[in-house]
Amino acid sequence: MVFFARMDFSQGNLFGYIEDLQELTIIERPVRRSLKTPEEIERLTVDEELNDIERAVYLLSSGQDIQGTSVVANLPVLMRQNPAETLRRVLPKIREVLHVAGVEMQLTAAVSFLTVLQDESVSIHTYSHSFLHIILQNLEHRDAGVSNAWLETLLAVIEALPKETIRHEILNPLVSKAQISQSLQSRLVSCKIMGKLAYKFEAHIVKREILPLVKSLCQDVEYEVRTCMCRQLEHIAQGIGTELTKTVVLPELVELARDEGSSVRLAAFETIVNLLDMFDADDRSQTVLPLVKSFCEKSFKADESILVSLSFHLGKLCNGLYGIFTPEQHLRFLEFYKKLSTLGLQQENGHNDNQLQLQTLEQEKKYISVRKNCAYNFPAMIVFVDPKNFHLELYSIFFCLCHDPEVPVRYTMAISFYEVAKLLNSGVYTIHKELVTLLQDESLEVLDALVGHLPEILELMTTNGGENSGSESKLLSIPDLIPALTTAEQRAATSLKWRTHEKLLQKYACLPHIISSDQIYYRFLHRMLTIILTNNVLPVQKAAARTLCVYLRYNRKQEQRHEVIQKLIEQLGQGKSYWNRLRFLDTCEFIMELFSKSFFCKYFFLPVLELTHDPVANVRMKLCYLLPKVKSTLKIPSDKHLLQQLELCIRKLLCQEKDKDVLTIVKRTVLELDRMDISLDAEQLEKEKQQSEGRSTNVNDKIFEKKRRDNKTSSVLAKSMTLSVSGSSSGTSAGKEDKKSKLVRSQSFSTQALHPKYSNIDKCPNKSTATGYTSSVSGMGKSCMLSFTDDTFRTRSTGNSGNATFPSSSSLTTSRNSFNSADQKNNGNKESQSRKMSIKNRKSNP
């Protein structure tokens, strides 16, 4: 009704609505035309009685392209199910179809062939015989993407092929494919294959059969081929070793570094940097260093294309050539790095505004990349100048990079900040201000990058913070740290990036090791409680709850502790919102993780159990999941009263719960509780043991004295005992039968949670039934058994002071002990009656 009330159906607007509807019909027309006609559906229909192989052959022979592509994609599955028939019938059809197949099927086939190799569905000999020729045929496809896909498959196959197969099937044809008369695509493929083959053969074979082809391709007329071959020289050098690299590869690199093509020079420069470890000191000083100096000089003048790559590799280059630098060269490379670090931030003189604007539009991205690479290499440059000289040589550059106007640069600095702090060690106090600056950065990406190692950074700064690094002056070592941390958290809280906020709260758990307890209490602890109460993102709330528990754990002031505990119970556990009560249970779980068992039992055990009366089913359900952990905090006998409260709450849940889902969880929880053992309080048990030993000593003395007095009477009755054996044996056998029948009933009852007659727990007809069910199933430390009678269940308690644990079979063991004691009593009564009869007979027959 609201929608129609807002619409205006006047004559002027009505035509507008009609035009809009017409536009919608025009938009829908192509969709309707794309629907399949009955004839097309008929052509796409396949007989359901065909098996997988027959269906694949049929679709490849007479189906459409999309159906053929589906068969090619399913090739690995067919190879796993029936490799012989797939190779015999399906693969030849695929080979025929690929000659005229489109790009999609070609790409799918390349991936499928690689998957078959990785699955090892067939032996490598069978694979090379069946699949290798198809791969080689499609390497020179006219589409560059298809050709690269087949090339990647071939390079993976080369790893698994034996040397002889590679020599005959790949290396020998490669000689002709690499000739200048072949197509550009063929020569590019040959370059990449030779880089792979250098690992497969011995150095002398590579020297004799592969290196001549390499030299030829390095002098190719097309710069694309020279560039591609130059990038493969790194792999070839690693395959042939140091000696051949020095005599063959290095001269080619020197020549390529002077090539007329900028991409060739760039490839040569990057290859030289990557191979620095393979060159000796002479090669570095006489060959590599002049080339690098030439690159640096030309990068700002005539060859800015190499500038980004040079800035990226500069750290590795400076440290790789460190041993051969003269002091003047060392200073020159350092100044070059400083110039790159501020590239684009300072306008050059002698240019008008139009030239500057044009330069900014063309080179802005390049300059940002250069400064980002300088930030990436900053830890390497600290090593280059020595950490002791950081403040003098590099601090100004560090300051500029941390305050760079572009986010990618500051983001890179935030990532490398921890590495910088580790390198500075005792001099880390010099970058305190930059840490505060990055914490207050307007970009959350920068903050997220910094927070990853924030605990380690703060620890380094407090332990190596100079003169003020003592425990009494933690705050003085990092000025303005607390405002920066609070500002960062508030900015993350007001953003939509909740994962950054969650990560920040998790890392803030390190603050008790960094700042004082009072500062945490007044600036962070109450903030965590506010986040739990007001934030709408569950992971954020849980992170705040755990961090709050950590703060509470390290707070030693009882008044502050009690205040926080009271707020947790009142505002969360007894809160009006069920969401807060759920978070209270999460907080209690963290408390059980971080605090002692006695602490939880003292402050949180009973408030948790009060939630069994919660009106919301989700809260009661979450509580049931938590009850096993709650029970594990108890110690017997000191927490006996809490155990009784736990049993009472479970009985109430079993009897009064109306929600089916909650009741199901309750029953499952009861069974889990039944399998649990309760830990014992060793000190309390020792005290009780000493008291019981004192009482038992007095009783034993009295029993010994009584036995001594009755010794004579027992010797007189010895003969009469022999006469009563025959009479008592029958009674004993009867007692055994009675014991056996009772034991069977006890075992059958203890193995079943409840007799079928009383299995309906939902109704819970009387209190005694509920009590019997809980006692028999939960087994939560009480030494009780259930005796099945005609009227009802009743509980009989027996002593178990000698037991160390409370296993789930305690009811059965107790029942056996009780029956044994009953049988002994019965036998004792019968023996006394037989003794009296024998005495009477003696008196009557003197």
Secondary structure, DSSP 4 states (H G I P E B T S, - for coil): -HHHHH---SHHHHHHHHHHHHHHHHHHHHHHHTSPPHHHHHHH---TTS-HHHHHHHHHHHS-HHHHHHHHHTHHHHHHH-HHHIIIIIHHHHHHHHTT--HHHHHHHHHHHHHHHHHT-S-HHHHHHHTHHHHHHTTT-SSHHHHHHHHHHHHHHHHHS-HHHHIIIIIHHHHHHTSTTS-HHHHHHHHHHHHHHTTTS-HHHIIIIIHHHHHHHHT-SSHHHHHHHHHHHHHHHHHH-HHHIIIIIHHHHHHHHT-SSHHHHHHHHHHHHHTGGGS-HHHIIIIIHHHHHHHHHHHTTT-GGGHHHHHHHHHHHHHHTGGG--HHHHHHHHHHHHHHHTTTTSPPTT--HHHHHHHHHHHHHHHHHHHHHHHHTHHHHHHHH-GGGHHHHTHHHHHHHHT-SSHHHHHHHHHHHHHHHHHHGGGGGGGHHHHHHHHT-S-HHHHHHHHTTHHHHHHHHHHSSGGG-SGGGHHHHSTTHHHHHHHHHHHHHHSS-HHHHHHHHHHGGGGGGTS-HHHHIIIIIHHHHHHHHH---HHHHHHHHHHHHHHHHH---HHHHHHHHHHIIIIIIT-SSHHHHHHHHHHHHHHHHHS-HHHHHHHTHHHHHGGGG-SSHHHHHHHHHHHHHHHHT-EETTTHHHHHHHHHHHHHHHHH---HHHHHHHHHHHHHHHT---EE-HHHHHHHHHHHHHHHHHHHHHHHHHHHHTHHHHHHTHHHHHHTHHHHHHHHHHHHHHHHHHHHHHHHHHHSSS-GGG--TTT--SHHHHHHHHHHHH--S--EEEEE-SS-EEEEE---TT-SS--TTHHHHHHHHHHHHHHHHHHHHHHHHHHHHHHHHHHH--
